[in-house]
Amino acid sequence: MKWLWTWDGHCFGYRDHEDLWTCDGKHVGKIDGKDIYDSQGKYLGEIINRDRLITCTSKKHDKGFKFKPYPNRPAVTKNVDYAAYKMFVGYEDFPKL
């Protein structure tokens, strides 16, 4: 399990192998390289700086593979939030799911 934060510094959830989970136990994404797609194959964002989630606006129409989400897991206590990073041009913060 690897904790992940949004670019704004909020604890989003965690990575478990190639799956993205929220702190409240929802399976919301599959990770393909550094890109993340939802269950319908819609691009959500990517992982950069090892543990930060961000969305490249030029990739918002990209499609990945569809998948059936796993059943919900028990919620986990959120990790601490961190300071926000300065936003890059052409990017926006990862969606709040």
N, C-alpha and C positions, 0 to 999 in steps of 0.2 A: 504494500500500500504506500503510495506516494502522495502527500498532500499537495494541493494546487490552489493558487490564489488568482483572482482576477487582476488585471493590470492596475485597477484602482486600489488594490491591496486587500480586498475582502476574501476571506476564506470561502472557496467555492465548494470544495469537496476533495475527492481523491481519485487517483488512477490505480486500478487494479489490473495489471497486465495491459491489455489494449482496451479496457473499458473505463468510461468516465462515470463516476457516481457523485451525487450530491450528498451533503452532510445528512439530509433527511432520508437517505437510503434509496433514492431513485436512480435507475440506470438510464442516463440521458445521452450517452454518446459512445461511439467507437473511435479509437485513435488509429489513424493510418499514417505512419511516419510521424510527422508533427501536426498534421491536420486532424480535426475532429468533426464528425458527422453525426447528425441525429438519426433516429430510427427510420426516417423516411429518406435518408441519404442527403439531406440538406447540410451544407457547410455551416458549422457553428463558429469555428475559430481554430486557433492553433496554440501549441505550447511553445513558448520561447523563454530563454533564460532559465531553463530546466524546470521551473515550477510556476510560471505565470501564463495565464490564459488571456488571449487577445484575439480580435477579429480583424482580418484584412478586408477592407471594404471592396476591393477589386475581385475577391474570391467569393462574394456572397451568393453568386449564382452557380457556383461549382456544385457538382453532384458526386456523391460517393455511393457506396453500397448501402442497401437497406438492411435492416436487421430487426429481429424481434427482441425487445428489451427483456432482460431477466426480471423475475419477480423482485419486488422491493425487499431491501435488507433492513435490519434494524438501524435506526438513526445513530449517528455518532456525534459526540461533542465536538463542536467546531473548534478548530485551532485558532490561535490568535490572529488578528488582522495585522497587516504590515502597512508601511507607508506606500502611497501610490507612486508609480513611475510616471515620468513625463510622457504623454502620448506621442506616438510617432505619426507623422503625416501619412494619410491613407489607411489609418487603422482606427478602431474604436474598441471600447471595452467589451469583453465577452458578455453575451446575453445573460440576463438573470432568468434562470429557468425554474 
